[in-house]
Amino acid sequence: KHVVSGSEDKDVRLWSLDSGECVKTFSGHTRYVMCVCVTADGKYVVSGSSDKTLMVWSMQSGECLRTLSGHTQEVSSVCVTPDGKYVVSGSVDQTVRVWLLDSGECVRTFSGHTECDNRVYDCRQQTCGVGIQ
């Protein structure tokens, strides 16, 4: 069992729930890590940052597999659909974006919120902000 966290130190960390030790550090963001999500199968970690990007990481190797770029302000929230096909991100730029996990392609952008901080919710709990189940 593990816990994943992100921080102002720009890193994502994987912690052992049993020992409390950091067992892996994922480095690559250039600003604060604002949000993290683990895929349902546990193979990937997706992080969102105030550097306006999301990064998809291999849980096993710790390698950044791809960087998702398109938001124009900090990424404030992220979730992955239960089937692991889509990453959904919310940003201070007032958009919600839907990305293909495998390629990093942005397939849909939703805009229309007038407040600055969009949030998406845990897609595994059937409450994803854009209704992808």
Solvent accessible surface area in square Angstrom, and as a share of the most:
residue,aa,sasa,rsa
1,K,180,0.76
2,H,104,0.46
3,V,69,0.40
4,V,25,0.15
5,S,40,0.26
6,G,32,0.31
7,S,50,0.32
8,E,116,0.52
9,D,69,0.36
10,K,89,0.38
11,D,24,0.13
12,V,0,0.00
13,R,70,0.26
14,L,11,0.05
15,W,83,0.29
16,S,18,0.12
17,L,107,0.53
18,D,134,0.69
19,S,71,0.46
20,G,50,0.48
21,E,109,0.49
22,C,49,0.29
23,V,76,0.44
24,K,55,0.23
25,T,57,0.33
26,F,1,0.00
27,S,73,0.47
28,G,40,0.39
29,H,9,0.04
30,T,96,0.56
31,R,131,0.48
32,Y,95,0.36
33,V,9,0.05
34,M,82,0.36
35,C,20,0.12
36,V,42,0.24
37,C,12,0.07
38,V,36,0.21
39,T,4,0.02
40,A,63,0.49
41,D,94,0.48
42,G,31,0.30
43,K,127,0.54
44,Y,59,0.22
45,V,0,0.00
46,V,0,0.00
47,S,0,0.00
48,G,0,0.00
49,S,0,0.00
50,S,8,0.05
51,D,25,0.13
52,K,92,0.39
53,T,23,0.13
54,L,0,0.00
55,M,21,0.09
56,V,0,0.00
57,W,4,0.01
58,S,17,0.11
59,M,34,0.15
60,Q,165,0.73
61,S,74,0.48
62,G,15,0.14
63,E,103,0.46
64,C,46,0.27
65,L,68,0.34
66,R,65,0.24
67,T,64,0.37
68,L,2,0.01
69,S,77,0.50
70,G,33,0.32
71,H,10,0.04
72,T,86,0.50
73,Q,87,0.39
74,E,55,0.25
75,V,0,0.00
76,S,4,0.03
77,S,10,0.06
78,V,13,0.08
79,C,2,0.01
80,V,3,0.01
81,T,1,0.01
82,P,47,0.29
83,D,102,0.53
84,G,20,0.20
85,K,107,0.46
86,Y,48,0.18
87,V,0,0.00
88,V,0,0.00
89,S,0,0.00
90,G,0,0.00
91,S,0,0.00
92,V,39,0.23
93,D,27,0.14
94,Q,65,0.29
95,T,19,0.11
96,V,10,0.05
97,R,43,0.16
98,V,3,0.01
99,W,3,0.01
100,L,44,0.22
101,L,5,0.03
102,D,116,0.60
103,S,72,0.46
104,G,14,0.14
105,E,99,0.44
106,C,43,0.26
107,V,57,0.32
108,R,144,0.53
109,T,60,0.35
110,F,87,0.36
111,S,90,0.58
112,G,64,0.61
113,H,115,0.51
114,T,116,0.68
115,E,133,0.60
116,C,76,0.46
117,D,56,0.29
118,N,8,0.04
119,R,128,0.47
120,V,11,0.06
121,Y,130,0.49
122,D,54,0.28
123,C,0,0.00
124,R,90,0.33
125,Q,123,0.55
126,Q,108,0.48
127,T,78,0.45
128,C,8,0.05
129,G,49,0.47
130,V,37,0.21
131,G,50,0.48
132,I,45,0.23
133,Q,102,0.45
